[in-house]
Amino acid sequence: MQEILDFFRRLGDTSDWPPRWYCGRWTDFHGWLYIISDLTIWLAYMAIPMILIRFIFIKKGVPLAGVFWLFGAFILFCGLTHLIDAAMFWIPAYRINALIRFLTAVVSVATVIALIRYFHEAVGLRTSKEYDRELSYRQLAMQELSRSNQELQQFAYIASHDLQSPLKTITGYLSLLEANHGNHLDEEALRIIGKSTAAADRMRNLINDLLDFSRIGSDVALTQIDLNELMAEILEEQQGEIQATGAVIHLDLLPTIRGHRTDLKQLFQNLLSNALKYRKPDVTPTIAIRATEEKHQYRFSISDNGIGIEQQYFDRVFQIFQRLHGRKEYSGTGIGLATCKKVVDIYGGQIWIDSTVGVGSTFSFTIPKQIRTLHHYTHSDLINNLN
């Protein structure tokens, strides 16, 4: 221990040895060849870690950044040993030289351990050719997905019109039959006509809802949407139901967000319609629409004092065509909440339920401040991440 303390106390002492020029018989050529070689190696060793550090700062998210830092330190210390060797021709700082070499040895061992530790992870890193191949596959997959979506939308549009036409014919003939021959038909026949007409109307609503569902996310043109204006429009359209039920609406000041107007309108409209629809008998509906700004997103909630939902159905209600009540109790096609979930998912948010049977439900969802749909990721982030 005493020798270690003495070593550091005399770290800068050079009196024990002569300069290297006087150790042995150096010729000028031999000595300066040694000095110039050491200085050249030192300059190269200094340049390498500088390039590595610049690379780490410019290329954000470099894998195995810790290994880069250790490797840079290892090269830096190796360079210092050559600088000290060159300087010792005039300054015999053997203790400093020994300390630098010891630190170089420590960093060298740490670098080797890090390389062994991360060897398998480094082997798993993809080459530029592998990235190019993956990018090509993804681009082909996105082109195929885009083509399939276009075909699906075209099919939904054609199918809806082709299905709507016979429905209109059926409804028209049923109305004509009732108008022209209603006086001659018995009560059972009139009941059948009424049920057939109602079924045709339900089919028409289902087709329209399916068409709307298929169109969600098809328009990638995002604009700034004032949700206060959007909600005022929705409330105006729902005035008949609101006045009929005497519903009380508590509405927060809503933000302006970036999105697609039709998608957002379907989202808020469906949740408000459900809050009005699934009310308790003889109880005035009270609905609260809240908005909270968070760091990277907006959180919205629509609460009611309706019939509530059992916890076991919290996930099921967001699936298409899933209904918890018969049509005689509550009308609908079972697509509304599935539409809400599709909108929120496309926008990169989350939607969930808090509900107590007989007390009410709260539907909450988040919308990120920076909307990045699949189309945006395809054309920007994918290319940036693979470069």
URMO-V644174 format. One record per residue. N is the residue number from 1. RES is the residue in one small letter. PSI is psi in whole degrees, 0 to 359 (NA if undefined). Layout:
BEGIN
n = {N/N}
res = {RES/RES}
psi = {PSI/PSI}
END
This chain:
BEGIN
n = {1/2/3/4/5/6/7/8/9/10/11/12/13/14/15/16/17/18/19/20/21/22/23/24/25/26/27/28/29/30/31/32/33/34/35/36/37/38/39/40/41/42/43/44/45/46/47/48/49/50/51/52/53/54/55/56/57/58/59/60/61/62/63/64/65/66/67/68/69/70/71/72/73/74/75/76/77/78/79/80/81/82/83/84/85/86/87/88/89/90/91/92/93/94/95/96/97/98/99/100/101/102/103/104/105/106/107/108/109/110/111/112/113/114/115/116/117/118/119/120/121/122/123/124/125/126/127/128/129/130/131/132/133/134/135/136/137/138/139/140/141/142/143/144/145/146/147/148/149/150/151/152/153/154/155/156/157/158/159/160/161/162/163/164/165/166/167/168/169/170/171/172/173/174/175/176/177/178/179/180/181/182/183/184/185/186/187/188/189/190/191/192/193/194/195/196/197/198/199/200/201/202/203/204/205/206/207/208/209/210/211/212/213/214/215/216/217/218/219/220/221/222/223/224/225/226/227/228/229/230/231/232/233/234/235/236/237/238/239/240/241/242/243/244/245/246/247/248/249/250/251/252/253/254/255/256/257/258/259/260/261/262/263/264/265/266/267/268/269/270/271/272/273/274/275/276/277/278/279/280/281/282/283/284/285/286/287/288/289/290/291/292/293/294/295/296/297/298/299/300/301/302/303/304/305/306/307/308/309/310/311/312/313/314/315/316/317/318/319/320/321/322/323/324/325/326/327/328/329/330/331/332/333/334/335/336/337/338/339/340/341/342/343/344/345/346/347/348/349/350/351/352/353/354/355/356/357/358/359/360/361/362/363/364/365/366/367/368/369/370/371/372/373/374/375/376/377/378/379/380/381/382/383/384/385/386/387}
res = {m/q/e/i/l/d/f/f/r/r/l/g/d/t/s/d/w/p/p/r/w/y/c/g/r/w/t/d/f/h/g/w/l/y/i/i/s/d/l/t/i/w/l/a/y/m/a/i/p/m/i/l/i/r/f/i/f/i/k/k/g/v/p/l/a/g/v/f/w/l/f/g/a/f/i/l/f/c/g/l/t/h/l/i/d/a/a/m/f/w/i/p/a/y/r/i/n/a/l/i/r/f/l/t/a/v/v/s/v/a/t/v/i/a/l/i/r/y/f/h/e/a/v/g/l/r/t/s/k/e/y/d/r/e/l/s/y/r/q/l/a/m/q/e/l/s/r/s/n/q/e/l/q/q/f/a/y/i/a/s/h/d/l/q/s/p/l/k/t/i/t/g/y/l/s/l/l/e/a/n/h/g/n/h/l/d/e/e/a/l/r/i/i/g/k/s/t/a/a/a/d/r/m/r/n/l/i/n/d/l/l/d/f/s/r/i/g/s/d/v/a/l/t/q/i/d/l/n/e/l/m/a/e/i/l/e/e/q/q/g/e/i/q/a/t/g/a/v/i/h/l/d/l/l/p/t/i/r/g/h/r/t/d/l/k/q/l/f/q/n/l/l/s/n/a/l/k/y/r/k/p/d/v/t/p/t/i/a/i/r/a/t/e/e/k/h/q/y/r/f/s/i/s/d/n/g/i/g/i/e/q/q/y/f/d/r/v/f/q/i/f/q/r/l/h/g/r/k/e/y/s/g/t/g/i/g/l/a/t/c/k/k/v/v/d/i/y/g/g/q/i/w/i/d/s/t/v/g/v/g/s/t/f/s/f/t/i/p/k/q/i/r/t/l/h/h/y/t/h/s/d/l/i/n/n/l/n}
psi = {323/324/325/314/319/324/312/331/329/27/320/3/126/15/347/341/152/162/155/333/333/6/104/195/91/132/160/317/313/315/311/331/318/312/311/321/315/317/323/316/320/317/319/317/328/324/322/309/329/319/318/316/316/320/317/320/324/316/92/145/30/130/148/44/327/321/322/314/316/317/320/318/320/313/322/315/322/320/322/325/322/324/316/319/319/319/335/351/337/327/107/66/68/327/316/319/317/320/316/319/323/315/323/320/318/312/324/315/318/322/318/315/316/320/319/319/319/16/309/323/321/321/328/348/138/147/171/325/321/321/317/319/317/319/319/316/318/320/318/319/320/323/319/320/317/318/318/320/319/319/321/316/320/318/315/320/312/315/320/318/321/326/326/323/309/329/318/322/315/312/319/315/323/318/319/320/318/322/318/329/13/326/339/357/145/179/322/319/318/324/320/318/316/316/321/318/317/320/320/321/318/320/320/317/321/317/315/319/320/320/316/319/319/337/348/130/359/334/116/2/104/139/170/123/120/108/338/315/319/317/325/321/317/316/324/318/335/9/322/312/320/315/323/325/347/24/143/123/122/119/122/164/121/152/171/123/165/129/194/127/314/316/312/325/317/320/304/322/317/318/321/318/320/320/325/325/312/60/161/143/140/21/127/122/132/120/131/126/112/155/135/132/126/183/310/5/169/138/127/153/144/111/148/171/40/208/340/171/137/145/328/345/7/321/325/325/341/0/143/140/10/122/139/351/152/159/333/331/309/132/166/169/353/21/342/306/330/322/317/314/321/318/310/319/316/324/358/20/193/152/140/172/142/121/148/126/129/352/315/178/152/117/119/147/158/147/119/149/327/101/123/96/173/323/318/319/322/317/349/295/321/312/317/319/332/350/NA}
END
